[in-house]
Amino acid sequence: MQIHYLEIVKKDVEAVCAAYAATGGISFGEPDAMLGNARTAALPDGGIIGIRAPMHEAEEPIIRPYWLVDDINTALAAALKSGAEEAHPPLEIPGHGTFAIYIQGGVHHGLWQRL
């Protein structure tokens, strides 16, 4: 399994970006509206890290890995069959791919299918 997108939701986006840039030697771009205004950086393995602020008042800070899958519908169905709860159905983000989110054991998990 490979993490394609690591999403970090935190109120102080700039501080988190600065810490990751300083310790990981990565550079973050400008906010990407298609990813909730996340500032993203490419990782050496081809993955992406995105750091964004909560999109609404009720959204809590979270770190959510999105696992790269070949078929998001099949992968989500397998997760649901194993007892997971769907938190967000598959949704295509133009220019980025399709994502879905499920919750299992109180932990958020993401799936990502490339374009």
Backbone atoms as SQL, in Angstrom:
CREATE TABLE atoms (id INTEGER PRIMARY KEY, chain TEXT, resi INTEGER, resn TEXT, atom TEXT, x REAL, y REAL, z REAL);
INSERT INTO atoms VALUES
  (1, 'A', 1, 'MET', 'N', 0.845, -1.185, 0.000),
  (2, 'A', 1, 'MET', 'CA', 0.000, 0.000, 0.000),
  (3, 'A', 1, 'MET', 'C', 0.887, 1.245, 0.000),
  (4, 'A', 2, 'GLN', 'N', 0.409, 2.254, -0.677),
  (5, 'A', 2, 'GLN', 'CA', 1.154, 3.504, -0.753),
  (6, 'A', 2, 'GLN', 'C', 0.232, 4.658, -0.374),
  (7, 'A', 3, 'ILE', 'N', 0.725, 5.548, 0.471),
  (8, 'A', 3, 'ILE', 'CA', -0.028, 6.758, 0.766),
  (9, 'A', 3, 'ILE', 'C', 0.184, 7.724, -0.391),
  (10, 'A', 4, 'HIS', 'N', -0.930, 8.129, -0.996),
  (11, 'A', 4, 'HIS', 'CA', -0.856, 9.085, -2.100),
  (12, 'A', 4, 'HIS', 'C', -0.960, 10.517, -1.591),
  (13, 'A', 5, 'TYR', 'N', -1.833, 10.731, -0.605),
  (14, 'A', 5, 'TYR', 'CA', -2.063, 12.076, -0.095),
  (15, 'A', 5, 'TYR', 'C', -2.169, 12.013, 1.416),
  (16, 'A', 6, 'LEU', 'N', -1.370, 12.798, 2.092),
  (17, 'A', 6, 'LEU', 'CA', -1.439, 12.891, 3.544),
  (18, 'A', 6, 'LEU', 'C', -2.016, 14.254, 3.865),
  (19, 'A', 7, 'GLU', 'N', -3.216, 14.247, 4.431),
  (20, 'A', 7, 'GLU', 'CA', -3.931, 15.487, 4.729),
  (21, 'A', 7, 'GLU', 'C', -3.803, 15.817, 6.211),
  (22, 'A', 8, 'ILE', 'N', -3.376, 17.038, 6.489),
  (23, 'A', 8, 'ILE', 'CA', -3.268, 17.515, 7.862),
  (24, 'A', 8, 'ILE', 'C', -4.150, 18.739, 7.977),
  (25, 'A', 9, 'VAL', 'N', -5.109, 18.683, 8.902),
  (26, 'A', 9, 'VAL', 'CA', -6.013, 19.797, 9.135),
  (27, 'A', 9, 'VAL', 'C', -5.638, 20.409, 10.474),
  (28, 'A', 10, 'LYS', 'N', -5.250, 21.668, 10.441),
  (29, 'A', 10, 'LYS', 'CA', -4.775, 22.368, 11.642),
  (30, 'A', 10, 'LYS', 'C', -5.044, 23.844, 11.459),
  (31, 'A', 11, 'LYS', 'N', -5.394, 24.536, 12.529),
  (32, 'A', 11, 'LYS', 'CA', -5.698, 25.966, 12.422),
  (33, 'A', 11, 'LYS', 'C', -4.493, 26.792, 11.985),
  (34, 'A', 12, 'ASP', 'N', -3.313, 26.497, 12.500),
  (35, 'A', 12, 'ASP', 'CA', -2.137, 27.294, 12.175),
  (36, 'A', 12, 'ASP', 'C', -1.352, 26.650, 11.034),
  (37, 'A', 13, 'VAL', 'N', -1.862, 26.800, 9.837),
  (38, 'A', 13, 'VAL', 'CA', -1.283, 26.176, 8.651),
  (39, 'A', 13, 'VAL', 'C', 0.166, 26.601, 8.447),
  (40, 'A', 14, 'GLU', 'N', 0.431, 27.880, 8.568),
  (41, 'A', 14, 'GLU', 'CA', 1.786, 28.382, 8.296),
  (42, 'A', 14, 'GLU', 'C', 2.820, 27.781, 9.237),
  (43, 'A', 15, 'ALA', 'N', 2.479, 27.622, 10.507),
  (44, 'A', 15, 'ALA', 'CA', 3.427, 27.042, 11.463),
  (45, 'A', 15, 'ALA', 'C', 3.725, 25.585, 11.130),
  (46, 'A', 16, 'VAL', 'N', 2.713, 24.836, 10.744),
  (47, 'A', 16, 'VAL', 'CA', 2.919, 23.428, 10.400),
  (48, 'A', 16, 'VAL', 'C', 3.754, 23.326, 9.119),
  (49, 'A', 17, 'CYS', 'N', 3.433, 24.148, 8.122),
  (50, 'A', 17, 'CYS', 'CA', 4.214, 24.143, 6.876),
  (51, 'A', 17, 'CYS', 'C', 5.675, 24.477, 7.162),
  (52, 'A', 18, 'ALA', 'N', 5.911, 25.472, 7.994),
  (53, 'A', 18, 'ALA', 'CA', 7.288, 25.871, 8.318),
  (54, 'A', 18, 'ALA', 'C', 8.040, 24.746, 9.015),
  (55, 'A', 19, 'ALA', 'N', 7.386, 24.062, 9.949),
  (56, 'A', 19, 'ALA', 'CA', 8.043, 22.966, 10.665),
  (57, 'A', 19, 'ALA', 'C', 8.367, 21.807, 9.726),
  (58, 'A', 20, 'TYR', 'N', 7.415, 21.427, 8.864),
  (59, 'A', 20, 'TYR', 'CA', 7.658, 20.325, 7.926),
  (60, 'A', 20, 'TYR', 'C', 8.740, 20.705, 6.914),
  (61, 'A', 21, 'ALA', 'N', 8.721, 21.948, 6.453),
  (62, 'A', 21, 'ALA', 'CA', 9.735, 22.398, 5.493),
  (63, 'A', 21, 'ALA', 'C', 11.119, 22.363, 6.129),
  (64, 'A', 22, 'ALA', 'N', 11.217, 22.803, 7.372),
  (65, 'A', 22, 'ALA', 'CA', 12.511, 22.844, 8.060),
  (66, 'A', 22, 'ALA', 'C', 13.047, 21.454, 8.378),
  (67, 'A', 23, 'THR', 'N', 12.174, 20.556, 8.777),
  (68, 'A', 23, 'THR', 'CA', 12.635, 19.222, 9.178),
  (69, 'A', 23, 'THR', 'C', 12.692, 18.232, 8.031),
  (70, 'A', 24, 'GLY', 'N', 11.858, 18.444, 7.000),
  (71, 'A', 24, 'GLY', 'CA', 11.789, 17.484, 5.898),
  (72, 'A', 24, 'GLY', 'C', 12.398, 17.954, 4.602),
  (73, 'A', 25, 'GLY', 'N', 12.813, 19.211, 4.564),
  (74, 'A', 25, 'GLY', 'CA', 13.422, 19.718, 3.346),
  (75, 'A', 25, 'GLY', 'C', 12.475, 19.784, 2.165),
  (76, 'A', 26, 'ILE', 'N', 11.183, 20.045, 2.432),
  (77, 'A', 26, 'ILE', 'CA', 10.200, 20.134, 1.355),
  (78, 'A', 26, 'ILE', 'C', 9.699, 21.574, 1.253),
  (79, 'A', 27, 'SER', 'N', 9.140, 21.915, 0.097),
  (80, 'A', 27, 'SER', 'CA', 8.624, 23.262, -0.130),
  (81, 'A', 27, 'SER', 'C', 7.136, 23.181, -0.439),
  (82, 'A', 28, 'PHE', 'N', 6.381, 24.035, 0.214),
  (83, 'A', 28, 'PHE', 'CA', 4.934, 24.064, 0.020),
  (84, 'A', 28, 'PHE', 'C', 4.547, 25.141, -0.976),
  (85, 'A', 29, 'GLY', 'N', 3.561, 24.821, -1.799),
  (86, 'A', 29, 'GLY', 'CA', 3.053, 25.773, -2.770),
  (87, 'A', 29, 'GLY', 'C', 1.965, 26.643, -2.171),
  (88, 'A', 30, 'GLU', 'N', 1.364, 27.418, -3.028),
  (89, 'A', 30, 'GLU', 'CA', 0.247, 28.279, -2.641),
  (90, 'A', 30, 'GLU', 'C', -0.992, 27.415, -2.378),
  (91, 'A', 31, 'PRO', 'N', -1.979, 27.941, -1.652),
  (92, 'A', 31, 'PRO', 'CA', -3.204, 27.186, -1.383),
  (93, 'A', 31, 'PRO', 'C', -3.878, 26.701, -2.672),
  (94, 'A', 32, 'ASP', 'N', -4.341, 25.457, -2.649),
  (95, 'A', 32, 'ASP', 'CA', -5.021, 24.839, -3.785),
  (96, 'A', 32, 'ASP', 'C', -6.513, 24.769, -3.459),
  (97, 'A', 33, 'ALA', 'N', -7.319, 25.581, -4.127),
  (98, 'A', 33, 'ALA', 'CA', -8.750, 25.643, -3.848),
  (99, 'A', 33, 'ALA', 'C', -9.442, 24.295, -4.019),
  (100, 'A', 34, 'MET', 'N', -8.954, 23.466, -4.941),
  (101, 'A', 34, 'MET', 'CA', -9.584, 22.166, -5.184),
  (102, 'A', 34, 'MET', 'C', -9.330, 21.187, -4.039),
  (103, 'A', 35, 'LEU', 'N', -8.359, 21.490, -3.196),
  (104, 'A', 35, 'LEU', 'CA', -8.036, 20.630, -2.044),
  (105, 'A', 35, 'LEU', 'C', -8.330, 21.369, -0.731),
  (106, 'A', 36, 'GLY', 'N', -9.392, 22.157, -0.712),
  (107, 'A', 36, 'GLY', 'CA', -9.784, 22.858, 0.505),
  (108, 'A', 36, 'GLY', 'C', -8.803, 23.944, 0.911),
  (109, 'A', 37, 'ASN', 'N', -8.116, 24.511, -0.050),
  (110, 'A', 37, 'ASN', 'CA', -7.084, 25.525, 0.172),
  (111, 'A', 37, 'ASN', 'C', -5.867, 24.972, 0.906),
  (112, 'A', 38, 'ALA', 'N', -5.619, 23.697, 0.728),
  (113, 'A', 38, 'ALA', 'CA', -4.422, 23.089, 1.321),
  (114, 'A', 38, 'ALA', 'C', -3.180, 23.609, 0.614),
  (115, 'A', 39, 'ARG', 'N', -2.155, 23.841, 1.389),
  (116, 'A', 39, 'ARG', 'CA', -0.837, 24.111, 0.824),
  (117, 'A', 39, 'ARG', 'C', -0.190, 22.745, 0.673),
  (118, 'A', 40, 'THR', 'N', 0.277, 22.418, -0.512),
  (119, 'A', 40, 'THR', 'CA', 0.783, 21.073, -0.771),
  (120, 'A', 40, 'THR', 'C', 2.265, 21.076, -1.092),
  (121, 'A', 41, 'ALA', 'N', 2.865, 19.912, -0.854),
  (122, 'A', 41, 'ALA', 'CA', 4.270, 19.691, -1.194),
  (123, 'A', 41, 'ALA', 'C', 4.398, 18.275, -1.732),
  (124, 'A', 42, 'ALA', 'N', 5.241, 18.119, -2.743),
  (125, 'A', 42, 'ALA', 'CA', 5.523, 16.793, -3.298),
  (126, 'A', 42, 'ALA', 'C', 6.492, 16.065, -2.376),
  (127, 'A', 43, 'LEU', 'N', 6.267, 14.778, -2.211),
  (128, 'A', 43, 'LEU', 'CA', 7.145, 13.934, -1.406),
  (129, 'A', 43, 'LEU', 'C', 8.024, 13.093, -2.322),
  (130, 'A', 44, 'PRO', 'N', 9.201, 12.670, -1.855),
  (131, 'A', 44, 'PRO', 'CA', 10.136, 11.922, -2.700),
  (132, 'A', 44, 'PRO', 'C', 9.557, 10.645, -3.318),
  (133, 'A', 45, 'ASP', 'N', 8.591, 10.011, -2.639),
  (134, 'A', 45, 'ASP', 'CA', 8.021, 8.759, -3.144),
  (135, 'A', 45, 'ASP', 'C', 6.898, 8.974, -4.151),
  (136, 'A', 46, 'GLY', 'N', 6.628, 10.237, -4.507),
  (137, 'A', 46, 'GLY', 'CA', 5.563, 10.535, -5.456),
  (138, 'A', 46, 'GLY', 'C', 4.262, 10.931, -4.793),
  (139, 'A', 47, 'GLY', 'N', 4.181, 10.808, -3.473),
  (140, 'A', 47, 'GLY', 'CA', 2.991, 11.213, -2.750),
  (141, 'A', 47, 'GLY', 'C', 2.952, 12.726, -2.561),
  (142, 'A', 48, 'ILE', 'N', 1.889, 13.168, -1.925),
  (143, 'A', 48, 'ILE', 'CA', 1.675, 14.595, -1.681),
  (144, 'A', 48, 'ILE', 'C', 1.266, 14.779, -0.225),
  (145, 'A', 49, 'ILE', 'N', 1.750, 15.845, 0.392),
  (146, 'A', 49, 'ILE', 'CA', 1.280, 16.222, 1.709),
  (147, 'A', 49, 'ILE', 'C', 0.533, 17.531, 1.562),
  (148, 'A', 50, 'GLY', 'N', -0.638, 17.629, 2.186),
  (149, 'A', 50, 'GLY', 'CA', -1.443, 18.841, 2.126),
  (150, 'A', 50, 'GLY', 'C', -1.791, 19.293, 3.525),
  (151, 'A', 51, 'ILE', 'N', -1.575, 20.558, 3.793),
  (152, 'A', 51, 'ILE', 'CA', -1.894, 21.122, 5.105),
  (153, 'A', 51, 'ILE', 'C', -2.901, 22.233, 4.881),
  (154, 'A', 52, 'ARG', 'N', -4.034, 22.123, 5.573),
  (155, 'A', 52, 'ARG', 'CA', -5.090, 23.112, 5.410),
  (156, 'A', 52, 'ARG', 'C', -5.756, 23.418, 6.742),
  (157, 'A', 53, 'ALA', 'N', -6.443, 24.554, 6.761),
  (158, 'A', 53, 'ALA', 'CA', -7.222, 24.935, 7.933),
  (159, 'A', 53, 'ALA', 'C', -8.566, 24.209, 7.894),
  (160, 'A', 54, 'PRO', 'N', -9.239, 24.095, 9.021),
  (161, 'A', 54, 'PRO', 'CA', -10.589, 23.507, 9.015),
  (162, 'A', 54, 'PRO', 'C', -11.487, 24.279, 8.051),
  (163, 'A', 55, 'MET', 'N', -12.370, 23.560, 7.373),
  (164, 'A', 55, 'MET', 'CA', -13.254, 24.195, 6.398),
  (165, 'A', 55, 'MET', 'C', -14.547, 24.705, 7.024),
  (166, 'A', 56, 'HIS', 'N', -14.812, 24.316, 8.268),
  (167, 'A', 56, 'HIS', 'CA', -15.969, 24.828, 8.988),
  (168, 'A', 56, 'HIS', 'C', -15.673, 24.728, 10.486),
  (169, 'A', 57, 'GLU', 'N', -16.473, 25.407, 11.275),
  (170, 'A', 57, 'GLU', 'CA', -16.216, 25.525, 12.709),
  (171, 'A', 57, 'GLU', 'C', -16.204, 24.187, 13.442),
  (172, 'A', 58, 'ALA', 'N', -16.968, 23.228, 12.969),
  (173, 'A', 58, 'ALA', 'CA', -17.064, 21.938, 13.655),
  (174, 'A', 58, 'ALA', 'C', -15.950, 20.965, 13.275),
  (175, 'A', 59, 'GLU', 'N', -15.166, 21.296, 12.243),
  (176, 'A', 59, 'GLU', 'CA', -14.117, 20.378, 11.814),
  (177, 'A', 59, 'GLU', 'C', -12.941, 20.417, 12.794),
  (178, 'A', 60, 'GLU', 'N', -12.589, 19.270, 13.297),
  (179, 'A', 60, 'GLU', 'CA', -11.508, 19.132, 14.270),
  (180, 'A', 60, 'GLU', 'C', -10.173, 18.920, 13.563),
  (181, 'A', 61, 'PRO', 'N', -9.073, 19.256, 14.227),
  (182, 'A', 61, 'PRO', 'CA', -7.758, 18.919, 13.667),
  (183, 'A', 61, 'PRO', 'C', -7.649, 17.410, 13.463),
  (184, 'A', 62, 'ILE', 'N', -7.020, 17.026, 12.364),
  (185, 'A', 62, 'ILE', 'CA', -6.914, 15.599, 12.046),
  (186, 'A', 62, 'ILE', 'C', -5.744, 15.368, 11.097),
  (187, 'A', 63, 'ILE', 'N', -5.223, 14.171, 11.137),
  (188, 'A', 63, 'ILE', 'CA', -4.260, 13.711, 10.133),
  (189, 'A', 63, 'ILE', 'C', -4.904, 12.508, 9.472),
  (190, 'A', 64, 'ARG', 'N', -5.055, 12.582, 8.150),
  (191, 'A', 64, 'ARG', 'CA', -5.770, 11.535, 7.416),
  (192, 'A', 64, 'ARG', 'C', -4.936, 11.074, 6.227),
  (193, 'A', 65, 'PRO', 'N', -4.488, 9.814, 6.244),
  (194, 'A', 65, 'PRO', 'CA', -3.793, 9.286, 5.066),
  (195, 'A', 65, 'PRO', 'C', -4.807, 8.813, 4.023),
  (196, 'A', 66, 'TYR', 'N', -4.504, 9.079, 2.777),
  (197, 'A', 66, 'TYR', 'CA', -5.317, 8.586, 1.661),
  (198, 'A', 66, 'TYR', 'C', -4.494, 7.541, 0.927),
  (199, 'A', 67, 'TRP', 'N', -4.946, 6.298, 0.999),
  (200, 'A', 67, 'TRP', 'CA', -4.235, 5.186, 0.359),
  (201, 'A', 67, 'TRP', 'C', -4.543, 5.160, -1.125),
  (202, 'A', 68, 'LEU', 'N', -3.522, 4.981, -1.922),
  (203, 'A', 68, 'LEU', 'CA', -3.674, 4.893, -3.365),
  (204, 'A', 68, 'LEU', 'C', -4.290, 3.541, -3.729),
  (205, 'A', 69, 'VAL', 'N', -5.378, 3.574, -4.504),
  (206, 'A', 69, 'VAL', 'CA', -6.060, 2.346, -4.929),
  (207, 'A', 69, 'VAL', 'C', -6.296, 2.411, -6.434),
  (208, 'A', 70, 'ASP', 'N', -6.436, 1.243, -7.047),
  (209, 'A', 70, 'ASP', 'CA', -6.713, 1.172, -8.479),
  (210, 'A', 70, 'ASP', 'C', -8.188, 1.408, -8.788),
  (211, 'A', 71, 'ASP', 'N', -9.064, 0.941, -7.894),
  (212, 'A', 71, 'ASP', 'CA', -10.510, 1.060, -8.100),
  (213, 'A', 71, 'ASP', 'C', -11.138, 1.506, -6.781),
  (214, 'A', 72, 'ILE', 'N', -11.494, 2.772, -6.700),
  (215, 'A', 72, 'ILE', 'CA', -11.979, 3.332, -5.442),
  (216, 'A', 72, 'ILE', 'C', -13.300, 2.724, -4.993),
  (217, 'A', 73, 'ASN', 'N', -14.178, 2.401, -5.935),
  (218, 'A', 73, 'ASN', 'CA', -15.466, 1.809, -5.564),
  (219, 'A', 73, 'ASN', 'C', -15.295, 0.426, -4.957),
  (220, 'A', 74, 'THR', 'N', -14.421, -0.377, -5.542),
  (221, 'A', 74, 'THR', 'CA', -14.156, -1.711, -5.012),
  (222, 'A', 74, 'THR', 'C', -13.485, -1.631, -3.648),
  (223, 'A', 75, 'ALA', 'N', -12.522, -0.724, -3.510),
  (224, 'A', 75, 'ALA', 'CA', -11.814, -0.582, -2.233),
  (225, 'A', 75, 'ALA', 'C', -12.749, -0.099, -1.133),
  (226, 'A', 76, 'LEU', 'N', -13.599, 0.882, -1.442),
  (227, 'A', 76, 'LEU', 'CA', -14.543, 1.378, -0.436),
  (228, 'A', 76, 'LEU', 'C', -15.541, 0.295, -0.058),
  (229, 'A', 77, 'ALA', 'N', -16.024, -0.455, -1.029),
  (230, 'A', 77, 'ALA', 'CA', -16.966, -1.546, -0.733),
  (231, 'A', 77, 'ALA', 'C', -16.331, -2.578, 0.195),
  (232, 'A', 78, 'ALA', 'N', -15.055, -2.881, -0.024),
  (233, 'A', 78, 'ALA', 'CA', -14.355, -3.839, 0.844),
  (234, 'A', 78, 'ALA', 'C', -14.230, -3.292, 2.265),
  (235, 'A', 79, 'ALA', 'N', -13.933, -2.006, 2.400),
  (236, 'A', 79, 'ALA', 'CA', -13.823, -1.398, 3.729),
  (237, 'A', 79, 'ALA', 'C', -15.178, -1.435, 4.445),
  (238, 'A', 80, 'LEU', 'N', -16.238, -1.108, 3.721),
  (239, 'A', 80, 'LEU', 'CA', -17.569, -1.120, 4.323),
  (240, 'A', 80, 'LEU', 'C', -17.984, -2.532, 4.722),
  (241, 'A', 81, 'LYS', 'N', -17.622, -3.496, 3.900),
  (242, 'A', 81, 'LYS', 'CA', -17.945, -4.894, 4.208),
  (243, 'A', 81, 'LYS', 'C', -17.231, -5.355, 5.479),
  (244, 'A', 82, 'SER', 'N', -16.063, -4.764, 5.741),
  (245, 'A', 82, 'SER', 'CA', -15.312, -5.156, 6.937),
  (246, 'A', 82, 'SER', 'C', -15.746, -4.372, 8.180),
  (247, 'A', 83, 'GLY', 'N', -16.818, -3.587, 8.057),
  (248, 'A', 83, 'GLY', 'CA', -17.370, -2.908, 9.224),
  (249, 'A', 83, 'GLY', 'C', -17.136, -1.409, 9.289),
  (250, 'A', 84, 'ALA', 'N', -16.511, -0.838, 8.272),
  (251, 'A', 84, 'ALA', 'CA', -16.275, 0.599, 8.262),
  (252, 'A', 84, 'ALA', 'C', -17.568, 1.359, 7.976),
  (253, 'A', 85, 'GLU', 'N', -17.563, 2.640, 8.327),
  (254, 'A', 85, 'GLU', 'CA', -18.684, 3.525, 8.062),
  (255, 'A', 85, 'GLU', 'C', -18.242, 4.555, 7.017),
  (256, 'A', 86, 'GLU', 'N', -19.049, 4.747, 5.999),
  (257, 'A', 86, 'GLU', 'CA', -18.706, 5.717, 4.960),
  (258, 'A', 86, 'GLU', 'C', -18.877, 7.133, 5.506),
  (259, 'A', 87, 'ALA', 'N', -17.837, 7.922, 5.402),
  (260, 'A', 87, 'ALA', 'CA', -17.894, 9.316, 5.848),
  (261, 'A', 87, 'ALA', 'C', -18.058, 10.265, 4.668),
  (262, 'A', 88, 'HIS', 'N', -17.512, 9.888, 3.513),
  (263, 'A', 88, 'HIS', 'CA', -17.659, 10.695, 2.297),
  (264, 'A', 88, 'HIS', 'C', -17.603, 9.752, 1.108),
  (265, 'A', 89, 'PRO', 'N', -18.625, 9.774, 0.260),
  (266, 'A', 89, 'PRO', 'CA', -18.618, 8.886, -0.912),
  (267, 'A', 89, 'PRO', 'C', -17.574, 9.338, -1.920),
  (268, 'A', 90, 'PRO', 'N', -17.243, 8.486, -2.869),
  (269, 'A', 90, 'PRO', 'CA', -16.276, 8.871, -3.892),
  (270, 'A', 90, 'PRO', 'C', -16.677, 10.180, -4.586),
  (271, 'A', 91, 'LEU', 'N', -15.690, 11.057, -4.712),
  (272, 'A', 91, 'LEU', 'CA', -15.911, 12.348, -5.348),
  (273, 'A', 91, 'LEU', 'C', -14.677, 12.703, -6.167),
  (274, 'A', 92, 'GLU', 'N', -14.895, 13.022, -7.431),
  (275, 'A', 92, 'GLU', 'CA', -13.775, 13.409, -8.289),
  (276, 'A', 92, 'GLU', 'C', -13.412, 14.865, -8.034),
  (277, 'A', 93, 'ILE', 'N', -12.130, 15.119, -7.878),
  (278, 'A', 93, 'ILE', 'CA', -11.600, 16.476, -7.777),
  (279, 'A', 93, 'ILE', 'C', -10.887, 16.733, -9.095),
  (280, 'A', 94, 'PRO', 'N', -11.433, 17.615, -9.918),
  (281, 'A', 94, 'PRO', 'CA', -10.832, 17.854, -11.231),
  (282, 'A', 94, 'PRO', 'C', -9.331, 18.151, -11.136),
  (283, 'A', 95, 'GLY', 'N', -8.586, 17.437, -11.953),
  (284, 'A', 95, 'GLY', 'CA', -7.144, 17.625, -12.002),
  (285, 'A', 95, 'GLY', 'C', -6.371, 16.852, -10.950),
  (286, 'A', 96, 'HIS', 'N', -7.073, 16.186, -10.032),
  (287, 'A', 96, 'HIS', 'CA', -6.393, 15.490, -8.939),
  (288, 'A', 96, 'HIS', 'C', -6.723, 14.001, -8.847),
  (289, 'A', 97, 'GLY', 'N', -7.942, 13.615, -9.111),
  (290, 'A', 97, 'GLY', 'CA', -8.358, 12.227, -8.965),
  (291, 'A', 97, 'GLY', 'C', -9.652, 12.141, -8.183),
  (292, 'A', 98, 'THR', 'N', -9.941, 10.960, -7.659),
  (293, 'A', 98, 'THR', 'CA', -11.168, 10.708, -6.903),
  (294, 'A', 98, 'THR', 'C', -10.799, 10.247, -5.503),
  (295, 'A', 99, 'PHE', 'N', -11.505, 10.791, -4.501),
  (296, 'A', 99, 'PHE', 'CA', -11.247, 10.388, -3.124),
  (297, 'A', 99, 'PHE', 'C', -12.525, 9.895, -2.469),
  (298, 'A', 100, 'ALA', 'N', -12.372, 9.168, -1.389),
  (299, 'A', 100, 'ALA', 'CA', -13.469, 8.749, -0.519),
  (300, 'A', 100, 'ALA', 'C', -12.895, 8.660, 0.894),
  (301, 'A', 101, 'ILE', 'N', -13.755, 8.790, 1.882),
  (302, 'A', 101, 'ILE', 'CA', -13.326, 8.699, 3.282),
  (303, 'A', 101, 'ILE', 'C', -14.230, 7.717, 4.006),
  (304, 'A', 102, 'TYR', 'N', -13.612, 6.875, 4.829),
  (305, 'A', 102, 'TYR', 'CA', -14.391, 6.003, 5.704),
  (306, 'A', 102, 'TYR', 'C', -13.810, 6.070, 7.110),
  (307, 'A', 103, 'ILE', 'N', -14.642, 5.671, 8.074),
  (308, 'A', 103, 'ILE', 'CA', -14.232, 5.663, 9.475),
  (309, 'A', 103, 'ILE', 'C', -14.321, 4.227, 9.981),
  (310, 'A', 104, 'GLN', 'N', -13.256, 3.794, 10.597),
  (311, 'A', 104, 'GLN', 'CA', -13.252, 2.464, 11.195),
  (312, 'A', 104, 'GLN', 'C', -12.535, 2.548, 12.531),
  (313, 'A', 105, 'GLY', 'N', -13.215, 2.094, 13.561),
  (314, 'A', 105, 'GLY', 'CA', -12.622, 2.147, 14.892),
  (315, 'A', 105, 'GLY', 'C', -12.359, 3.566, 15.370),
  (316, 'A', 106, 'GLY', 'N', -13.175, 4.518, 14.914),
  (317, 'A', 106, 'GLY', 'CA', -13.013, 5.903, 15.307),
  (318, 'A', 106, 'GLY', 'C', -11.907, 6.644, 14.577),
  (319, 'A', 107, 'VAL', 'N', -11.243, 5.978, 13.635),
  (320, 'A', 107, 'VAL', 'CA', -10.135, 6.576, 12.891),
  (321, 'A', 107, 'VAL', 'C', -10.576, 6.838, 11.450),
  (322, 'A', 108, 'HIS', 'N', -10.263, 8.042, 10.952),
  (323, 'A', 108, 'HIS', 'CA', -10.565, 8.389, 9.564),
  (324, 'A', 108, 'HIS', 'C', -9.505, 7.806, 8.639),
  (325, 'A', 109, 'HIS', 'N', -9.970, 7.247, 7.530),
  (326, 'A', 109, 'HIS', 'CA', -9.104, 6.697, 6.494),
  (327, 'A', 109, 'HIS', 'C', -9.563, 7.250, 5.159),
  (328, 'A', 110, 'GLY', 'N', -8.635, 7.523, 4.275),
  (329, 'A', 110, 'GLY', 'CA', -8.999, 7.994, 2.951),
  (330, 'A', 110, 'GLY', 'C', -8.520, 7.015, 1.877),
  (331, 'A', 111, 'LEU', 'N', -9.215, 7.050, 0.770),
  (332, 'A', 111, 'LEU', 'CA', -8.829, 6.294, -0.423),
  (333, 'A', 111, 'LEU', 'C', -8.662, 7.296, -1.543),
  (334, 'A', 112, 'TRP', 'N', -7.717, 7.020, -2.453),
  (335, 'A', 112, 'TRP', 'CA', -7.465, 7.939, -3.558),
  (336, 'A', 112, 'TRP', 'C', -7.218, 7.147, -4.825),
  (337, 'A', 113, 'GLN', 'N', -7.933, 7.495, -5.878),
  (338, 'A', 113, 'GLN', 'CA', -7.720, 6.887, -7.192),
  (339, 'A', 113, 'GLN', 'C', -7.235, 7.983, -8.125),
  (340, 'A', 114, 'ARG', 'N', -6.082, 7.765, -8.729),
  (341, 'A', 114, 'ARG', 'CA', -5.536, 8.748, -9.667),
  (342, 'A', 114, 'ARG', 'C', -6.403, 8.872, -10.896),
  (343, 'A', 115, 'LEU', 'N', -6.227, 9.950, -11.621),
  (344, 'A', 115, 'LEU', 'CA', -6.956, 10.167, -12.869),
  (345, 'A', 115, 'LEU', 'C', -6.629, 9.105, -13.878);
